Amino acid sequence: MPKVVAREGESFQGTLRRFKKICEKASLLSDIKKNQYFEKPTVERRRLLNAAMRKALKQQRKIARYRKSV
C-alpha cells in the first residue's frame, strides 16, 4: 500500500493529489477492479488473446500507413 507523508506547509488537497498519483502509478485501482469478480481461466485466455490480436492489427495498420507515405 502506498504511503504519503504530508510535507510541512502542504495542504490536505495537495497530499491527497500526490497519494492518488502514486496509487495510479502502482495501478491499484485496475487490480482491484480486475479481481472484483472471478473470471474463468478460459474467459481470461480469450480476453488476453483478443487484446493481443487487436494490438497486432493496430501495429500492422501503423506499418502499412508508414509504407504508403514513404
Protein Blocks (a to p, Z undefined) as FASTA:
>chain_A
ZZddddehiafklmmmmmmmmmmmnommmmmmmmmpccdfklmmmmmmmmmmmmmmmmmm
mmmmmmmmZZ
